[in-house]
Amino acid sequence: MKPITTCILILLWGIALPAQYKGVVVGPVGLPIEAVQIKNVNTGKGAVSDSSGVFFIKADDGDFIEFKHLNYVTLCVPLITSGLDTVILQSKDFPIAEINVSTRAHEGYDNMGAIGIKRVPAFMGEQDVLKYLSTLPGVTSLGMLDAGIYVRGGNSSQNAYLVNGIQLADPQHIAGIMSTFDPYILNHSRFYKSGYPSKYNGYLSSYIDMQPVNYMSQDFTGEITLGLLASSAKARVKYGKRKKSLFAISYRHSYFQLLARGYNRNKEVNEQLPSYTFNDLNMAFSVPVKKDWKASFFGLFTSDDLPMKLNPDFSYGLNWGTFSSILSFSGSVGKGSSALFSVGHNRYTSDVELGATVNSSTINKTAQWNVNTEFKSALSSVLELNYGLNTSFKNYSYNQEIESLSQNAFSNHLIFAFAESQWRLRKKFKFTWGLNASTYLNTGSPVFVSPRLKFHYDHKRVSAWFDYAHSLQFEERMNVFTIQSPVDIWLPVKNQIPSRSHHISIGSQWRMRTTANISFGAFYKKLESIKEFETFNRNNLSQSIGKMMSGEGKSLGAELDLIYNTGALYSRLNYTLSHVKTRFKNINQGRNFNPPYDVRHNVLWNASIKINPQINLNTMWTYKSGRSATVPAGVAVVKDIAGVSAEFIPVFKDRHNYKMPATHRLDINVEYLQHMRIHTLKFNMGAYNLYNQQNPSFVFVQSEFKDDYFLQFKINSKVIFPFMPYISVSYVFSGDNRQEDR
């Protein structure tokens, strides 16, 4: 009992961040702005900037701070743990996209807001959360069919997508194009790639915790977009007594299949575009229920359809969809204390239809319930404790129909408890210490303890940090194809120790001035009991789970990030070096190998230029090292009894035995705004993969006859999306004469 008692005492001993935050407000050229009215929207407390632009305000982490001045555009931003640092306001003759907030570096996480997302080229005129994430150091995306992101040498199945701490269903449109998350609704998020807070567990690589919009400066706003490839309709409105309730909705629909039909005329099968289409609906509302308490809801519905034809006699039809709903209650439970209660439900369904000599169909479903409680208590003016409990119950089912129907069903029940404290010393040093205790009922209820530790130094223009996080994963994704795809099958870890990661990270940032900073980071992950499947038996997944293998691995790398931002000009250049090795006893004769998510070199350049108050240019260029894939080592010939016909069956030996070529592309987007009092016309024109680089999404083996006698097999690649131009027109309106602060 002594070790447990000691841990609890350490958790209770901590000094919270000061309740008073300091910042400075400057204009477009860096001069301080005096007499800016600064207000904490959540508490109503206010402050005024002095002649040096400096202000002090009392607030909690996550509170929204509003900045108002007669000669400048009003700005409202969420407060973050390290403070606001420098807030840059623009004159009222500048559009809202010019407003910028310069914050200090954070130990292991990034804040995502609508302003940063707008700097990334908007495919089909739609901004995207995951595409912005892929611009951060240590993060990359791979192929078109692989709809996830890869964080610091981790697999795309090792990321958690959350809203208010509750997990969403596996959210996937095709990667590199658009995700299911609309920043019009989810306009503020935190992305943790190391040093995870103790309240998070269950995944090894990252946690993306998104927040629905909860502040508006107008009574209502709306946006209708018509484009060649997709259209959308969005609206946000304040209502109720004193306009404290908020409702927001966004619907998007694509008709890319219409473009594909025209493009595919007179094209060879391997040159055709897929007739891809998607729909998604994001919805959120919040309403005060009593003094200092608020109820909020978020819902997400998605559907995707992707038919693919590999040759005249072989095709796939991929369909998948998700539904997620989250209801939360948050508020004060006494002086200096707050609470959050959330319950969520999500469902995921995928269907793979195979058109070949023998047709088949497979249906994969998951359904999950989550309940979360979280408390934050200020035990004194200098002491704070965060603690809570989370439980999850998830069902998995899989059906396949070829000539007969096979069914498989599984379940997983998880419970997490956490506690965490912080200690700030002399306003320069911050220590965070926490524990997460978890158990799952599939293996006799063992308890796993995951310690978390963070150290952060911040003084003047320099920040530095070190963190350690132990995390677990209780499910794994089994690939339907030789690459990862949105229709892969999630299966629970049963009768085994869950996958484990020991993640160490260090980093520093040097802020040369308000317009530029340089960040450097390095990381090391030790991976234990990571999971892979020895066989894939579609008819009996219990057999596949029984042959779920445990292995080991490591991931290490370094990151460099350069940012220059004057408001009118934003430029970001980063480079990530990552090296991943894994080893399983029954794969590749027990040798170490590089998995498909080992992307050795990743370079990204993103620029946003305000040419004038009406025209904005966004560009993004990426380069990624080639990843590994699995191809057959040979072909077995099977003849019928009469010897008249033969069937060729690929023979696989080693996995990940083929290195695909490196990929690179340039995306560009031009936005033109025509302001008309309270309305705005927005024109978006651009191109995905501007110089039409033929980046293969996946490879496959195809047989070819030569001179009617000789049969050869060669590796072919499939390019799903080549060069694609687009144009869209948006009509933006609001309920008053002010521009929207979002």
ChimeraX attribute file (.defattr): number of C-alpha atoms within 10 A of each C-alpha:
attribute: neighborCount
match mode: 1-to-1
recipient: residues
	/A:1	5
	/A:2	7
	/A:3	8
	/A:4	9
	/A:5	10
	/A:6	11
	/A:7	15
	/A:8	15
	/A:9	11
	/A:10	14
	/A:11	21
	/A:12	20
	/A:13	17
	/A:14	20
	/A:15	22
	/A:16	23
	/A:17	21
	/A:18	15
	/A:19	12
	/A:20	11
	/A:21	19
	/A:22	14
	/A:23	16
	/A:24	19
	/A:25	26
	/A:26	20
	/A:27	16
	/A:28	16
	/A:29	13
	/A:30	16
	/A:31	12
	/A:32	19
	/A:33	20
	/A:34	18
	/A:35	18
	/A:36	24
	/A:37	16
	/A:38	23
	/A:39	21
	/A:40	22
	/A:41	17
	/A:42	14
	/A:43	14
	/A:44	10
	/A:45	13
	/A:46	18
	/A:47	16
	/A:48	18
	/A:49	20
	/A:50	16
	/A:51	12
	/A:52	14
	/A:53	20
	/A:54	20
	/A:55	21
	/A:56	16
	/A:57	18
	/A:58	16
	/A:59	24
	/A:60	19
	/A:61	13
	/A:62	13
	/A:63	16
	/A:64	19
	/A:65	22
	/A:66	20
	/A:67	22
	/A:68	17
	/A:69	17
	/A:70	11
	/A:71	12
	/A:72	18
	/A:73	22
	/A:74	23
	/A:75	24
	/A:76	20
	/A:77	22
	/A:78	19
	/A:79	18
	/A:80	20
	/A:81	13
	/A:82	17
	/A:83	16
	/A:84	20
	/A:85	17
	/A:86	21
	/A:87	22
	/A:88	23
	/A:89	29
	/A:90	22
	/A:91	17
	/A:92	15
	/A:93	10
	/A:94	16
	/A:95	18
	/A:96	20
	/A:97	20
	/A:98	20
	/A:99	24
	/A:100	21
	/A:101	18
	/A:102	16
	/A:103	18
	/A:104	22
	/A:105	25
	/A:106	21
	/A:107	25
	/A:108	23
	/A:109	17
	/A:110	16
	/A:111	18
	/A:112	20
	/A:113	20
	/A:114	20
	/A:115	18
	/A:116	16
	/A:117	20
	/A:118	18
	/A:119	23
	/A:120	25
	/A:121	31
	/A:122	26
	/A:123	27
	/A:124	28
	/A:125	27
	/A:126	21
	/A:127	22
	/A:128	24
	/A:129	25
	/A:130	24
	/A:131	22
	/A:132	19
	/A:133	21
	/A:134	19
	/A:135	23
	/A:136	20
	/A:137	25
	/A:138	27
	/A:139	20
	/A:140	28
	/A:141	23
	/A:142	23
	/A:143	21
	/A:144	21
	/A:145	20
	/A:146	22
	/A:147	24
	/A:148	29
	/A:149	24
	/A:150	22
	/A:151	26
	/A:152	31
	/A:153	28
	/A:154	24
	/A:155	19
	/A:156	21
	/A:157	21
	/A:158	21
	/A:159	23
	/A:160	24
	/A:161	17
	/A:162	18
	/A:163	24
	/A:164	22
	/A:165	28
	/A:166	26
	/A:167	25
	/A:168	24
	/A:169	24
	/A:170	24
	/A:171	21
	/A:172	24
	/A:173	27
	/A:174	21
	/A:175	20
	/A:176	23
	/A:177	17
	/A:178	21
	/A:179	20
	/A:180	24
	/A:181	22
	/A:182	25
	/A:183	26
	/A:184	22
	/A:185	25
	/A:186	24
	/A:187	20
	/A:188	23
	/A:189	21
	/A:190	17
	/A:191	19
	/A:192	23
	/A:193	22
	/A:194	26
	/A:195	25
	/A:196	27
	/A:197	23
	/A:198	28
	/A:199	22
	/A:200	20
	/A:201	25
	/A:202	20
	/A:203	20
	/A:204	30
	/A:205	26
	/A:206	26
	/A:207	25
	/A:208	23
	/A:209	21
	/A:210	25
	/A:211	19
	/A:212	24
	/A:213	20
	/A:214	21
	/A:215	20
	/A:216	18
	/A:217	19
	/A:218	18
	/A:219	14
	/A:220	19
	/A:221	22
	/A:222	18
	/A:223	20
	/A:224	18
	/A:225	22
	/A:226	17
	/A:227	19
	/A:228	16
	/A:229	21
	/A:230	22
	/A:231	21
	/A:232	20
	/A:233	17
	/A:234	21
	/A:235	20
	/A:236	23
	/A:237	19
	/A:238	24
	/A:239	13
	/A:240	10
	/A:241	8
	/A:242	7
	/A:243	13
	/A:244	15
	/A:245	20
	/A:246	22
	/A:247	20
	/A:248	24
	/A:249	21
	/A:250	22
	/A:251	19
	/A:252	19
	/A:253	17
	/A:254	19
	/A:255	17
	/A:256	17
	/A:257	18
	/A:258	14
	/A:259	16
	/A:260	15
	/A:261	13
	/A:262	10
	/A:263	14
	/A:264	15
	/A:265	9
	/A:266	9
	/A:267	10
	/A:268	10
	/A:269	14
	/A:270	16
	/A:271	16
	/A:272	22
	/A:273	24
	/A:274	21
	/A:275	17
	/A:276	21
	/A:277	21
	/A:278	22
	/A:279	20
	/A:280	23
	/A:281	21
	/A:282	24
	/A:283	22
	/A:284	24
	/A:285	22
	/A:286	23
	/A:287	20
	/A:288	18
	/A:289	14
	/A:290	9
	/A:291	8
	/A:292	13
	/A:293	16
	/A:294	18
	/A:295	19
	/A:296	22
	/A:297	21
	/A:298	23
	/A:299	20
	/A:300	24
	/A:301	20
	/A:302	24
	/A:303	21
	/A:304	20
	/A:305	20
	/A:306	18
	/A:307	17
	/A:308	20
	/A:309	16
	/A:310	17
	/A:311	12
	/A:312	10
	/A:313	9
	/A:314	13
	/A:315	16
	/A:316	17
	/A:317	15
	/A:318	21
	/A:319	21
	/A:320	23
	/A:321	25
	/A:322	24
	/A:323	21
	/A:324	25
	/A:325	22
	/A:326	25
	/A:327	21
	/A:328	22
	/A:329	19
	/A:330	20
	/A:331	19
	/A:332	17
	/A:333	15
	/A:334	10
	/A:335	10
	/A:336	13
	/A:337	16
	/A:338	18
	/A:339	19
	/A:340	21
	/A:341	20
	/A:342	22
	/A:343	22
	/A:344	24
	/A:345	22
	/A:346	23
	/A:347	20
	/A:348	22
	/A:349	21
	/A:350	22
	/A:351	21
	/A:352	21
	/A:353	18
	/A:354	18
	/A:355	15
	/A:356	13
	/A:357	8
	/A:358	8
	/A:359	13
	/A:360	16
	/A:361	17
	/A:362	20
	/A:363	19
	/A:364	20
	/A:365	21
	/A:366	23
	/A:367	19
	/A:368	21
	/A:369	20
	/A:370	21
	/A:371	21
	/A:372	21
	/A:373	19
	/A:374	20
	/A:375	19
	/A:376	20
	/A:377	19
	/A:378	17
	/A:379	15
	/A:380	11
	/A:381	12
	/A:382	15
	/A:383	18
	/A:384	23
	/A:385	21
	/A:386	22
	/A:387	21
	/A:388	20
	/A:389	19
	/A:390	23
	/A:391	18
	/A:392	20
	/A:393	16
	/A:394	18
	/A:395	17
	/A:396	19
	/A:397	19
	/A:398	24
	/A:399	19
	/A:400	21
	/A:401	16
	/A:402	13
	/A:403	9
	/A:404	8
	/A:405	11
	/A:406	15
	/A:407	14
	/A:408	15
	/A:409	14
	/A:410	15
	/A:411	18
	/A:412	19
	/A:413	18
	/A:414	18
	/A:415	18
	/A:416	23
	/A:417	22
	/A:418	23
	/A:419	23
	/A:420	27
	/A:421	23
	/A:422	24
	/A:423	19
	/A:424	19
	/A:425	12
	/A:426	6
	/A:427	12
	/A:428	12
	/A:429	16
	/A:430	19
	/A:431	20
	/A:432	22
	/A:433	24
	/A:434	27
	/A:435	24
	/A:436	24
	/A:437	18
	/A:438	23
	/A:439	19
	/A:440	22
	/A:441	15
	/A:442	17
	/A:443	12
	/A:444	9
	/A:445	13
	/A:446	11
	/A:447	13
	/A:448	16
	/A:449	16
	/A:450	20
	/A:451	20
	/A:452	21
	/A:453	21
	/A:454	24
	/A:455	20
	/A:456	23
	/A:457	20
	/A:458	19
	/A:459	11
	/A:460	9
	/A:461	13
	/A:462	17
	/A:463	21
	/A:464	21
	/A:465	23
	/A:466	22
	/A:467	23
	/A:468	23
	/A:469	24
	/A:470	24
	/A:471	27
	/A:472	25
	/A:473	23
	/A:474	24
	/A:475	19
	/A:476	22
	/A:477	19
	/A:478	22
	/A:479	17
	/A:480	15
	/A:481	11
	/A:482	14
	/A:483	18
	/A:484	24
	/A:485	21
	/A:486	23
	/A:487	28
	/A:488	19
	/A:489	22
	/A:490	19
	/A:491	25
	/A:492	21
	/A:493	22
	/A:494	19
	/A:495	12
	/A:496	15
	/A:497	18
	/A:498	22
	/A:499	23
	/A:500	23
	/A:501	24
	/A:502	18
	/A:503	25
	/A:504	20
	/A:505	23
	/A:506	22
	/A:507	22
	/A:508	20
	/A:509	22
	/A:510	17
	/A:511	19
	/A:512	12
	/A:513	10
	/A:514	20
	/A:515	17
	/A:516	17
	/A:517	20
	/A:518	18
	/A:519	20
	/A:520	18
	/A:521	21
	/A:522	20
	/A:523	22
	/A:524	21
	/A:525	25
	/A:526	15
	/A:527	21
	/A:528	19
	/A:529	19
	/A:530	23
	/A:531	24
	/A:532	20
	/A:533	18
	/A:534	16
	/A:535	15
	/A:536	16
	/A:537	11
	/A:538	18
	/A:539	19
	/A:540	15
	/A:541	22
	/A:542	15
	/A:543	14
	/A:544	19
	/A:545	22
	/A:546	15
	/A:547	14
	/A:548	23
	/A:549	19
	/A:550	19
	/A:551	19
	/A:552	19
	/A:553	19
	/A:554	19
	/A:555	19
	/A:556	19
	/A:557	20
	/A:558	20
	/A:559	21
	/A:560	20
	/A:561	19
	/A:562	17
	/A:563	17
	/A:564	18
	/A:565	19
	/A:566	18
	/A:567	20
	/A:568	18
	/A:569	16
	/A:570	19
	/A:571	19
	/A:572	18
	/A:573	20
	/A:574	22
	/A:575	21
	/A:576	25
	/A:577	19
	/A:578	24
	/A:579	20
	/A:580	22
	/A:581	18
	/A:582	19
	/A:583	20
	/A:584	21
	/A:585	13
	/A:586	14
	/A:587	18
	/A:588	15
	/A:589	11
	/A:590	12
	/A:591	12
	/A:592	16
	/A:593	20
	/A:594	21
	/A:595	21
	/A:596	22
	/A:597	25
	/A:598	23
	/A:599	25
	/A:600	17
	/A:601	16
	/A:602	23
	/A:603	19
	/A:604	21
	/A:605	17
	/A:606	23
	/A:607	21
	/A:608	25
	/A:609	19
	/A:610	18
	/A:611	11
	/A:612	12
	/A:613	16
	/A:614	14
	/A:615	15
	/A:616	21
	/A:617	22
	/A:618	22
	/A:619	21
	/A:620	23
	/A:621	18
	/A:622	18
	/A:623	17
	/A:624	20
	/A:625	18
	/A:626	19
	/A:627	21
	/A:628	21
	/A:629	20
	/A:630	20
	/A:631	21
	/A:632	17
	/A:633	12
	/A:634	12
	/A:635	14
	/A:636	11
	/A:637	9
	/A:638	12
	/A:639	12
	/A:640	9
	/A:641	8
	/A:642	7
	/A:643	8
	/A:644	7
	/A:645	9
	/A:646	13
	/A:647	11
	/A:648	12
	/A:649	12
	/A:650	15
	/A:651	12
	/A:652	13
	/A:653	15
	/A:654	15
	/A:655	19
	/A:656	18
	/A:657	18
	/A:658	16
	/A:659	15
	/A:660	19
	/A:661	13
	/A:662	15
	/A:663	19
	/A:664	19
	/A:665	19
	/A:666	20
	/A:667	23
	/A:668	23
	/A:669	25
	/A:670	20
	/A:671	21
	/A:672	17
	/A:673	17
	/A:674	14
	/A:675	13
	/A:676	10
	/A:677	12
	/A:678	15
	/A:679	19
	/A:680	17
	/A:681	17
	/A:682	21
	/A:683	20
	/A:684	24
	/A:685	21
	/A:686	24
	/A:687	22
	/A:688	24
	/A:689	21
	/A:690	16
	/A:691	14
	/A:692	15
	/A:693	15
	/A:694	17
	/A:695	21
	/A:696	19
	/A:697	18
	/A:698	20
	/A:699	18
	/A:700	15
	/A:701	14
	/A:702	13
	/A:703	12
	/A:704	12
	/A:705	10
	/A:706	9
	/A:707	7
	/A:708	7
	/A:709	7
	/A:710	8
	/A:711	10
	/A:712	10
	/A:713	13
	/A:714	10
	/A:715	11
	/A:716	14
	/A:717	18
	/A:718	18
	/A:719	19
	/A:720	20
	/A:721	21
	/A:722	19
	/A:723	15
	/A:724	17
	/A:725	18
	/A:726	17
	/A:727	20
	/A:728	21
	/A:729	20
	/A:730	20
	/A:731	16
	/A:732	20
	/A:733	21
	/A:734	22
	/A:735	17
	/A:736	15
	/A:737	11
	/A:738	14
	/A:739	22
	/A:740	22
	/A:741	18
	/A:742	20
